[in-house]
Structure formats: C-alpha cells, structure tokens
Amino acid sequence: LQIRGQVDYKKCSICFSDVNPYTKSSFYVSGRYCPNCQAPYHIHCLSVWANSQKDRKMKLAGTVRCPHCFYLLKIPTEVSQVQKLTSLIKPRIKAKKEPEPPELSHVELVKFGDLDSDAMLNSCPVCNFIFEEEQNILKCGNCQSLIHEKCFKDLTQSQCKNCGVKLHQF
C-alpha cells in the first residue's frame, strides 16, 4: 500500500513519469488517483489507455478500467475531446496508401440460391430492397456488392454505389 506524499506516488503508473507527456505539466496539475486502489495516473495517459481498449461501448461512454484493480473510471470529456482533436490535427502515424481501385470492373450474374445466408439478408444499394428468388442479381467484381439487374440500369454512369468503380456487363 502506498502512502500519499512519497515521491514515487506522484508518478503516473501508465507512463511512469511525474511530468505529463502530453501537456508537460506536473502531476499536481493533471494527476488523478484511482478511488479504489489509489494508483496514480495522468488524466491524459488514462485517456490514451482508454483509446487502446477493444470494447467499443466503453470507448463511447468515456470510461476505462483501472489497469491495476479494474475499477471503472470515468475520463473527463474535455480530455478525451482534446485528444481526439489533437489526433486529427497531427496524425502520428503516416497512413498507408490504399491501392487504387480499378477503373473498370465487370459484374457477374448470380443466382439467388447461390447466395449465402448473409448475402440473402443484404439489400440492394440502389433501391434498398432485399433480394428475392425470382430476381436477377448482379455482383460487383471489385467489392462483391450485390445489385438488382433492373437497378444496374439505373446506376449513374454504371458506377457501383459501394466502391465507385465503373461497371460493365458482358
């Protein structure tokens, strides 16, 4: 058990520093303690820790579990909003260039019976209706999205609604 006032107790248990690496302020300004186990944290380090979580609901709620005792902690909205804005202003990791989609792709005729259960429940991106047995269905050769054959004729410049590739039918 740690006692407040000791030198080590003013260090963040995530970054192991008494100076906040994000704001360069001392622990006295941006430091907080877990109310359950008294583990010290910088609120900005805790926010970054929260962003590394896999649980989407926890991220959206602005909460994180203490890395030491798993007590549920709330991150101040101001801190999480500032971190989101900072990451938008100067991305730390250069984004990989995505391969450019082909300019032209073919569509193939697919039978309703050949679709898997997930594809049967999808809807056409043009008319938003589901696919039925008696309808002719076309599949984009680039993104594999499904389109009613009658809707294919309604597409603007024969471009796929999902990936934007110009489609042609043999």
C-alpha positions as CSV (number, residue, x, y, z in Angstrom):
1,L,0.0,0.0,0.0
2,Q,1.4,3.4,-1.0
3,I,1.1,6.5,1.2
4,R,0.4,9.9,-0.3
5,G,3.4,12.2,-0.2
6,Q,6.0,9.7,-1.2
7,V,8.0,10.7,-4.3
8,D,7.1,7.5,-6.3
9,Y,3.4,8.1,-5.5
10,K,3.3,11.2,-7.7
11,K,4.4,9.3,-10.8
12,C,1.8,8.1,-13.3
13,S,1.5,4.3,-13.3
14,I,1.0,4.3,-17.1
15,C,3.9,6.5,-18.3
16,F,6.0,6.2,-15.1
17,S,6.7,9.9,-15.1
18,D,5.8,12.8,-12.8
19,V,5.6,15.1,-15.9
20,N,2.6,14.7,-18.1
21,P,4.0,13.7,-21.6
22,Y,1.0,15.4,-23.4
23,T,0.8,18.7,-21.5
24,K,4.3,18.9,-20.0
25,S,2.6,19.8,-16.7
26,S,3.4,18.3,-13.3
27,F,1.5,15.5,-11.6
28,Y,-0.1,18.1,-9.3
29,V,-1.9,19.7,-12.3
30,S,-3.0,16.7,-14.3
31,G,-2.7,13.8,-12.0
32,R,-5.5,11.8,-10.5
33,Y,-5.8,8.7,-8.3
34,C,-8.0,5.6,-8.7
35,P,-10.6,5.9,-5.9
36,N,-10.4,2.2,-5.3
37,C,-6.7,1.3,-5.2
38,Q,-5.1,4.8,-5.1
39,A,-3.0,4.1,-8.2
40,P,-1.8,7.5,-9.7
41,Y,-2.5,8.5,-13.3
42,H,-2.2,11.5,-15.6
43,I,-5.7,12.0,-17.0
44,H,-4.3,12.3,-20.5
45,C,-2.4,9.0,-20.2
46,L,-5.6,7.4,-18.9
47,S,-7.4,8.7,-21.9
48,V,-4.8,7.2,-24.3
49,W,-5.1,4.0,-22.4
50,A,-8.9,4.1,-22.9
51,N,-8.5,4.6,-26.6
52,S,-6.5,1.4,-26.8
53,Q,-9.4,-0.7,-25.5
54,K,-11.2,-3.1,-27.7
55,D,-14.6,-2.6,-26.1
56,R,-16.4,0.0,-28.3
57,K,-19.1,0.7,-25.7
58,M,-16.5,1.7,-23.1
59,K,-14.8,4.0,-25.6
60,L,-18.1,5.7,-26.5
61,A,-19.0,6.1,-22.8
62,G,-15.6,7.7,-22.0
63,T,-14.8,5.0,-19.4
64,V,-11.9,2.8,-18.8
65,R,-11.0,0.1,-16.2
66,C,-8.1,0.8,-13.9
67,P,-5.1,-1.3,-15.1
68,H,-4.4,-2.3,-11.5
69,C,-7.7,-3.1,-9.9
70,F,-10.2,-3.0,-12.9
71,Y,-12.3,-0.4,-11.1
72,L,-14.4,1.6,-13.6
73,L,-13.1,5.1,-14.1
74,K,-14.7,8.0,-16.0
75,I,-12.5,10.1,-18.2
76,P,-13.3,13.8,-18.3
77,T,-15.0,14.7,-21.6
78,E,-12.7,17.7,-22.0
79,V,-9.6,15.5,-22.0
80,S,-11.0,12.9,-24.5
81,Q,-12.2,15.7,-26.8
82,V,-8.9,17.4,-26.8
83,Q,-7.1,14.2,-27.6
84,K,-9.4,13.5,-30.5
85,L,-8.8,16.9,-31.9
86,T,-5.1,16.6,-31.5
87,S,-5.0,13.3,-33.3
88,L,-6.9,14.9,-36.2
89,I,-4.6,17.9,-36.4
90,K,-1.3,16.0,-36.5
91,P,-1.5,12.3,-37.2
92,R,1.4,10.4,-35.6
93,I,1.5,7.5,-38.0
94,K,1.6,8.1,-41.7
95,A,-1.3,6.4,-43.4
96,K,-0.5,3.7,-45.8
97,K,-1.5,4.4,-49.4
98,E,-4.5,2.2,-50.2
99,P,-4.3,0.5,-53.5
100,E,-6.3,2.4,-56.1
101,P,-9.4,0.5,-57.2
102,P,-9.5,-0.5,-60.9
103,E,-11.2,2.0,-63.2
104,L,-13.4,-0.7,-64.8
105,S,-14.8,-3.9,-63.4
106,H,-17.2,-6.5,-64.6
107,V,-20.4,-7.7,-63.0
108,E,-21.4,-11.3,-62.9
109,L,-24.9,-12.7,-62.8
110,V,-25.6,-14.6,-59.6
111,K,-28.5,-16.9,-58.8
112,F,-30.4,-16.3,-55.5
113,G,-29.9,-19.9,-54.5
114,D,-26.1,-19.5,-54.7
115,L,-26.1,-16.7,-52.1
116,D,-25.1,-17.4,-48.6
117,S,-27.4,-16.5,-45.7
118,D,-25.7,-13.1,-45.0
119,A,-25.9,-12.0,-48.6
120,M,-29.6,-13.0,-48.8
121,L,-30.4,-10.6,-46.0
122,N,-28.4,-7.7,-47.5
123,S,-30.2,-5.1,-49.5
124,C,-29.5,-3.6,-52.9
125,P,-27.5,-0.3,-52.5
126,V,-29.6,1.3,-55.3
127,C,-33.2,0.6,-54.2
128,N,-32.5,-0.6,-50.6
129,F,-34.8,-3.6,-51.2
130,I,-33.7,-7.2,-50.2
131,F,-33.1,-9.8,-52.9
132,E,-35.8,-12.3,-53.8
133,E,-35.7,-15.6,-55.7
134,E,-37.2,-14.6,-59.0
135,Q,-35.0,-11.5,-59.4
136,N,-31.7,-11.4,-61.4
137,I,-28.8,-10.3,-59.2
138,L,-25.5,-8.9,-60.3
139,K,-22.3,-8.9,-58.2
140,C,-19.6,-6.2,-58.5
141,G,-16.3,-7.7,-59.5
142,N,-14.4,-5.2,-57.3
143,C,-16.2,-5.1,-53.9
144,Q,-18.6,-8.1,-54.3
145,S,-21.7,-6.0,-53.5
146,L,-24.9,-7.2,-54.9
147,I,-27.3,-5.2,-57.2
148,H,-30.6,-6.0,-58.8
149,E,-30.3,-6.3,-62.5
150,K,-33.0,-3.7,-63.1
151,C,-31.3,-1.3,-60.6
152,F,-28.0,-1.8,-62.5
153,K,-29.6,0.1,-65.5
154,D,-30.5,3.0,-63.1
155,L,-26.9,3.5,-61.9
156,T,-25.4,6.8,-62.7
157,Q,-22.7,6.2,-65.3
158,S,-22.8,2.5,-64.4
159,Q,-20.8,3.2,-61.2
160,C,-21.0,0.8,-58.2
161,K,-22.7,2.6,-55.2
162,N,-20.3,1.0,-52.7
163,C,-16.8,1.3,-54.3
164,G,-17.4,3.8,-57.1
165,V,-15.9,1.6,-59.8
166,K,-17.3,1.8,-63.3
167,L,-19.1,-1.5,-64.0
168,H,-19.8,-3.2,-67.3
169,Q,-21.9,-6.3,-68.0
170,F,-20.8,-8.9,-70.6
